[in-house]
Amino acid sequence: MNHRGSTHRFNPLRREIAALAARMMAEDGIQDYGFAKRKAARQLGASETEALPTNVEVETELRAWQALYQDEEHAERLHEMRSAAISLMRELDEFRPYLTGGVLDGTAGRFSQIDVELFADSAKDVEIHFLNRGLRYEHREVRRQGPDAPEAVLDFDWQDVPVRLSIYPSHLERVARKGSDRARLSGVEALLRPLADPAA
């Protein structure tokens, strides 16, 4: 019988790595789970070849850290970012926007950005929309290749909140990507209703 999985699950070092990675994400603004885990492992003297915690394990530690140290601040910041995301999604409604990332799942911290995915016939159509509205943006290099990679990634600020906009071909809208939860405008609006109306 193979006990390897259970050994990893209860490995104290694995838990330490998850906790340190979570703290880095909360305090230093690191948003890449893989990078945070590798950096935490190095700081704790663990090799990257050892079993690292999963993203779910780090997310669990991150939620616990935020609840303990950033409870009120985190709730206010999350509300502001979700409100900004709603405004942006309304602005870009014709391009089928979806919210994803930490602002959607509730783990976004003080340094986080809003992650939005668009599905357009052409990335140029989105850029023309930005130009017509006088909205400034910067191109980010698309590192990930493959049939489901974005055509373009734009960075900009919206209501003083940093945004990363990933633009995909329209035919990929129905393709579910592993580990990528997402929500349309109505779903994001529903997240704010309990905060806006405690009696709801």
Backbone torsions as a table, in degrees:
resi	resn	phi	psi	omega
1	MET	NA	133.3	-175.8
2	ASN	-91.2	116.1	179.8
3	HIS	-99.8	11.7	-173.8
4	ARG	-59.8	-44.1	-178.2
5	GLY	-61.5	-44.2	-179.0
6	SER	-68.2	-32.3	177.5
7	THR	-62.4	-44.3	179.2
8	HIS	-65.1	-38.4	-174.4
9	ARG	-62.4	-36.2	-176.1
10	PHE	-107.7	18.1	178.6
11	ASN	-72.2	118.0	-178.6
12	PRO	-59.6	-36.2	180.0
13	LEU	-64.7	-39.8	178.2
14	ARG	-60.1	-41.9	178.5
15	ARG	-66.0	-39.8	177.9
16	GLU	-62.0	-42.4	180.0
17	ILE	-63.1	-43.6	179.7
18	ALA	-62.1	-42.8	-178.7
19	ALA	-66.8	-42.5	-179.9
20	LEU	-68.6	-40.9	177.8
21	ALA	-61.0	-41.2	178.5
22	ALA	-62.7	-42.4	179.9
23	ARG	-64.6	-39.0	177.2
24	MET	-62.1	-41.1	-179.4
25	MET	-66.4	-37.5	-178.0
26	ALA	-75.8	-41.8	-173.0
27	GLU	-91.9	-34.9	-172.8
28	ASP	-103.7	-3.9	177.6
29	GLY	78.9	13.2	176.1
30	ILE	-68.1	131.2	-177.1
31	GLN	-113.4	-12.3	-179.3
32	ASP	-90.6	114.4	-178.1
33	TYR	-58.7	-44.7	-177.9
34	GLY	-61.3	-44.6	179.6
35	PHE	-63.5	-43.5	-180.0
36	ALA	-62.2	-41.5	-179.6
37	LYS	-65.9	-43.5	-179.3
38	ARG	-66.0	-41.2	179.4
39	LYS	-65.6	-42.3	178.1
40	ALA	-63.1	-42.1	179.8
41	ALA	-60.7	-43.7	179.4
42	ARG	-62.1	-43.5	-178.9
43	GLN	-63.9	-29.7	-179.1
44	LEU	-92.9	5.4	176.7
45	GLY	77.7	17.5	178.5
46	ALA	-97.2	147.2	177.4
47	SER	-84.2	152.8	-179.9
48	GLU	-71.2	-9.9	177.9
49	THR	-82.3	-17.4	175.6
50	GLU	-71.2	161.2	-177.9
51	ALA	-66.5	115.8	177.2
52	LEU	-88.2	156.6	177.3
53	PRO	-65.5	157.3	177.3
54	THR	-78.1	166.5	175.5
55	ASN	-60.0	-35.9	179.8
56	VAL	-64.0	-40.7	178.8
57	GLU	-64.2	-42.1	178.7
58	VAL	-66.6	-41.3	179.4
59	GLU	-62.0	-39.2	177.7
60	THR	-61.1	-44.7	178.3
61	GLU	-66.5	-36.3	179.8
62	LEU	-64.9	-43.6	178.1
63	ARG	-63.0	-40.6	179.5
64	ALA	-65.8	-41.4	179.7
65	TRP	-63.7	-45.9	-179.4
66	GLN	-63.8	-38.8	179.3
67	ALA	-65.5	-32.9	-177.1
68	LEU	-81.8	-41.9	-170.9
69	TYR	-110.0	-21.4	-173.2
70	GLN	-129.3	25.2	-168.7
71	ASP	-51.4	-62.6	-176.2
72	GLU	-69.5	-44.9	179.0
73	GLU	-59.8	-42.6	-177.8
74	HIS	-64.1	-43.1	-179.6
75	ALA	-62.5	-41.9	179.8
76	GLU	-66.9	-45.0	-179.5
77	ARG	-63.7	-42.1	-179.7
78	LEU	-63.2	-40.5	178.5
79	HIS	-62.9	-43.3	178.8
80	GLU	-62.1	-43.4	-177.1
81	MET	-69.9	-38.2	177.8
82	ARG	-68.8	-35.3	176.5
83	SER	-64.5	-42.6	177.6
84	ALA	-64.6	-39.1	179.3
85	ALA	-63.1	-40.2	178.5
86	ILE	-62.2	-45.2	178.7
87	SER	-60.5	-44.2	-180.0
88	LEU	-65.5	-42.2	-178.7
89	MET	-65.5	-33.5	174.6
90	ARG	-66.2	-40.6	179.0
91	GLU	-62.1	-36.2	-174.4
92	LEU	-106.9	24.0	-173.0
93	ASP	-55.3	-35.3	-177.2
94	GLU	-65.9	-16.1	-178.5
95	PHE	-102.6	19.6	174.5
96	ARG	54.2	63.0	-177.3
97	PRO	-75.6	144.6	173.7
98	TYR	-128.7	135.0	173.1
99	LEU	-86.9	140.7	178.1
100	THR	-143.7	-177.8	174.7
101	GLY	77.1	-160.7	-172.6
102	GLY	-65.5	-29.3	178.6
103	VAL	-68.3	-32.0	177.7
104	LEU	-77.2	-48.4	-173.5
105	ASP	-84.7	-5.4	173.9
106	GLY	92.8	4.8	-178.9
107	THR	-96.1	0.1	-178.6
108	ALA	-60.4	135.7	179.3
109	GLY	-110.4	-166.6	-173.8
110	ARG	-65.5	-23.2	-178.4
111	PHE	-104.6	5.2	-173.6
112	SER	-74.3	162.3	176.1
113	GLN	-113.8	165.3	172.8
114	ILE	-87.2	127.0	177.7
115	ASP	-105.7	118.9	179.9
116	VAL	-127.2	137.0	175.2
117	GLU	-107.4	134.4	175.9
118	LEU	-116.1	154.7	178.0
119	PHE	-130.0	104.4	-172.8
120	ALA	-127.0	157.3	175.9
121	ASP	-63.1	-31.2	178.6
122	SER	-153.7	139.7	176.2
123	ALA	-62.0	-28.7	178.8
124	LYS	-62.1	-33.4	178.5
125	ASP	-61.3	-38.9	179.1
126	VAL	-68.0	-43.4	-179.6
127	GLU	-64.6	-37.6	176.8
128	ILE	-63.3	-39.9	177.0
129	HIS	-59.5	-43.9	178.6
130	PHE	-62.7	-44.6	-178.9
131	LEU	-64.0	-42.4	179.9
132	ASN	-63.7	-30.9	179.9
133	ARG	-91.5	-0.6	-179.3
134	GLY	69.6	28.5	-178.8
135	LEU	-93.3	125.9	-179.2
136	ARG	-86.7	144.6	-179.8
137	TYR	-153.8	166.7	175.5
138	GLU	-128.2	143.3	175.2
139	HIS	-78.3	138.5	172.1
140	ARG	-110.0	141.4	179.3
141	GLU	-63.5	132.1	176.7
142	VAL	-87.2	106.5	-175.7
143	ARG	-85.8	-36.4	-176.4
144	ARG	-78.6	127.7	179.5
145	GLN	-107.2	163.8	178.2
146	GLY	131.4	170.7	-175.5
147	PRO	-64.9	-22.0	-178.9
148	ASP	-109.8	20.5	178.5
149	ALA	-80.4	151.2	177.8
150	PRO	-67.8	151.1	175.7
151	GLU	-72.5	-36.6	-177.9
152	ALA	-154.7	154.7	175.2
153	VAL	-129.7	126.6	-179.3
154	LEU	-114.7	137.7	175.0
155	ASP	-111.6	135.8	177.5
156	PHE	-165.3	173.3	176.5
157	ASP	-106.8	140.0	177.2
158	TRP	-133.3	116.7	-176.4
159	GLN	53.9	43.8	177.7
160	ASP	65.6	19.8	177.1
161	VAL	-118.7	130.9	178.1
162	PRO	-67.4	141.6	-178.0
163	VAL	-130.0	139.8	169.0
164	ARG	-116.3	119.3	-176.2
165	LEU	-110.0	115.9	178.1
166	SER	-102.3	123.3	-175.3
167	ILE	-106.8	120.4	-178.1
168	TYR	-112.7	155.7	172.2
169	PRO	-60.5	144.7	-173.5
170	SER	-59.5	-30.7	-176.7
171	HIS	-71.2	-10.2	179.5
172	LEU	-90.8	0.5	-176.4
173	GLU	-58.8	-36.8	-176.8
174	ARG	-88.8	2.6	-179.2
175	VAL	-91.8	117.6	-179.5
176	ALA	-81.0	128.1	177.9
177	ARG	-98.8	138.5	-176.3
178	LYS	-58.9	130.8	176.1
179	GLY	70.6	21.1	-177.8
180	SER	-122.9	87.0	173.5
181	ASP	-73.9	145.8	-178.4
182	ARG	-152.1	159.7	-177.5
183	ALA	-144.4	142.2	174.2
184	ARG	-79.9	177.6	-174.5
185	LEU	-54.7	-46.2	-177.3
186	SER	-60.7	-36.4	179.3
187	GLY	-68.2	-37.2	179.0
188	VAL	-71.0	-40.5	177.7
189	GLU	-60.5	-36.4	179.9
190	ALA	-65.2	-28.7	179.3
191	LEU	-66.7	-27.6	-177.3
192	LEU	-90.2	-16.1	-175.2
193	ARG	-59.8	-43.8	179.9
194	PRO	-61.7	-31.5	179.8
195	LEU	-76.6	-34.4	-177.9
196	ALA	-78.6	-30.3	-176.3
197	ASP	-136.5	90.4	-176.7
198	PRO	-57.6	-23.6	-178.2
199	ALA	-82.9	-9.8	-176.6
200	ALA	-70.3	NA	NA
